[in-house]
Amino acid sequence: MTLVMKIACLLAYALGIAALLGLIHGPLASAAAIVTIALLGLHALELLYAFKFLHRHRGSMGMSVVLALLFGVLHWAPLARQGQARPGKP
């Protein structure tokens, strides 16, 4: 299910980029651009809360921040649960 939601995020971003580049027109273009900007804004706000979990990602911290900006809770919620699975560990 997470994979489907991540694909939906990528599709929304692709439509938004196409709208901003003028590749699509009409009401779909406006809606896609608004959704893309809203998603990025929301994920940036989530990043303020989730930053404490991002170091648990196996890759670099920079990549984890990029993934959190793209996918939001779909990226950082599993990282937050990793810490709960091991009580007593710092």
Secondary structure as UniProt FT lines:
FT   HELIX           2..20
FT   TURN            21..22
FT   HELIX           27..50
FT   TURN            51..53
FT   HELIX           54..56
FT   HELIX           61..71
FT   HELIX           73..85
FT   TURN            87..88
//
